[in-house]
């Protein structure tokens, strides 16, 4: 039985995956942090047919130590909210780490994003490994892989419970009884972890999706707490094996992409940027370099192993255009991928069920809102 069509995501932070990508950007330097630039990029991704964009982030600036690259970015949640307001179908998923940030605030930010986007929010679970992040937060350093994984796991549990702390029908807005809330449908999460505790409930009503879609690198947090595992490998078969081992409902392959353009080959473009900084390979990502047709074939092969891909373009202004013109249309024609439908939530686009609050009992369960198709 063939696998369903691939779900397509693209990372749109900064100017591209290469650390020197800003040198080939098509926009003026001052536009990188402008809302106009973000709106154009998000609209281009939506028009191309991507189901989801992700937005990298960290408490630390993204630039290199020598100051030759960009040295700042607007927060991913703020950018995601603007991208959501600039689009109508596209899913938006910022990276947020709970290593030092309060999970209570993270849950409120993401629930609010899901409300303003009408159910198109996702969350890429991150982790802060640099000790400088602790100094920026004014917190003790979380050191070691086990401690970092513990903070990610505990933070994710708290965020999910806070989303669930309002049952779907907690807001009743009864004029006759002058009651806005049914307080019996608000719940304390009563979380006790190794480094903090959270009482709850949330200050934001339950998100439209119940829980925004959670994406996480395979192995960072327990699979049963995630919706999408982000996996890598040296070959499509290795990627498929990593996806199967991850144990999450869906697995997305991480793929770095450098495409030939009408004026230069991908190798020439990379060589131009390598004069300034190396594009170092990572074991958790595939990398494709070459013509668009070859990428179509690679994605077709990946479609037999995983449920989706997250593409990381070499230079966003150059490669997103090539993806839009030469890659995604061919995938749609061959029915290897499908566009998200208007009026659907991100969960519906990805084929994920809408979860009930864990506090909901059989007697209080209400059906999910109908999707407009």
Order of alpha helices (4+ residues) and beta strands (2+ residues): beta-alpha-beta-alpha-beta-alpha-beta-alpha-alpha-beta-beta-beta-beta-beta-beta-alpha-beta-alpha-beta-alpha-beta-alpha-alpha-alpha
